[in-house]
Amino acid sequence: MSAATSKSPDAPRTMLVAQTLIGVQVVAASGKKLGHVIDLELDPENGFRITAIELGRFGWLDRLHVLRPVAHGRSSSGPRVIPWSDVDRLAGRKLHLKTEAGGADT
């Protein structure tokens, strides 16, 4: 079966994880609040596993790109992307990182 026609058995589980993670607060190892998960990067070649999370400071407003022209127009950098390998644990509605800034600049 070709990759184009095969279906990943992890696809339903990936959707459940995505629904759980979008919007959660991301906290550095020190406890500093870094923002909220607004998107996920997935690897389709590896069962759609999460490879990174994208942060926004304004939660669902960032997710819908409502504030991007205003809030992000003042900054020369794009959205913050944190490698999934920097994630320590999900506790409640907070995603805790192993590092201070998860490889992203603050």
C-alpha positions in Angstrom: 0.0 0.0 0.0 1.4 3.4 -0.9 2.0 6.2 1.6 -0.6 8.3 -0.2 -3.4 5.7 0.4 -2.4 4.3 3.7 -4.0 5.6 6.9 -2.0 6.0 10.1 -3.5 4.1 13.1 -2.3 7.0 15.2 -4.4 9.6 13.4 -7.4 9.5 15.8 -5.1 9.6 18.8 -3.2 12.6 17.3 -6.4 14.5 17.0 -7.3 13.9 20.6 -3.8 15.1 21.7 -4.1 18.2 19.5 -7.4 19.1 21.0 -5.9 18.7 24.5 -2.8 20.8 23.8 -4.2 23.7 21.8 -4.7 26.6 24.2 -2.8 25.3 27.2 -0.4 27.6 28.9 3.4 26.9 28.5 5.6 27.4 31.5 9.4 27.4 31.6 11.3 25.4 34.2 11.6 28.5 36.4 7.8 28.9 36.4 7.8 31.8 34.0 4.7 31.9 31.7 5.8 31.9 28.1 2.4 31.9 26.3 -0.1 29.5 25.0 0.0 26.7 22.5 -1.5 28.0 19.3 -0.4 25.3 16.9 1.5 22.0 16.6 4.1 20.7 14.2 3.6 17.1 13.3 5.8 14.6 11.5 3.6 12.7 9.0 6.5 10.3 8.2 6.6 9.2 11.9 3.0 8.4 12.7 2.1 12.1 13.0 4.1 12.5 16.2 4.4 16.0 17.6 7.8 17.6 16.8 7.3 21.1 18.0 4.7 23.5 19.5 4.1 27.1 18.4 3.5 29.7 21.1 1.4 32.8 21.1 1.0 35.3 23.9 -2.7 35.9 23.3 -4.1 32.3 23.2 -7.0 31.8 20.8 -6.7 35.3 19.4 -3.2 34.3 18.1 -4.7 31.0 16.9 -7.2 32.8 14.8 -4.5 35.4 13.7 -6.7 38.2 15.0 -3.9 40.2 16.5 -1.1 39.2 14.2 -1.1 42.4 12.2 -1.0 44.5 15.4 0.9 42.4 18.0 3.3 40.7 15.7 3.8 43.6 13.4 5.9 45.3 16.0 8.2 42.4 16.3 10.7 41.3 13.7 10.5 37.7 14.9 7.8 35.2 14.0 5.9 32.9 16.3 7.9 31.1 18.9 8.5 27.5 18.1 9.6 25.1 20.9 10.9 21.6 20.1 8.7 18.8 21.6 11.9 17.3 23.1 12.0 20.4 25.5 8.6 19.5 27.0 8.7 17.9 30.4 5.0 17.2 31.3 1.4 18.3 30.9 -0.2 19.0 34.3 -3.8 20.2 34.1 -3.9 23.0 31.6 -0.2 23.8 31.8 2.6 22.4 29.7 5.9 22.4 31.7 9.2 22.7 29.9 12.5 21.1 30.9 14.4 24.3 30.1 14.0 28.0 30.8 12.8 29.1 27.4 12.5 25.8 25.4 15.1 26.8 22.8 13.1 30.0 22.0 14.2 33.4 22.9 12.2 35.4 25.5 
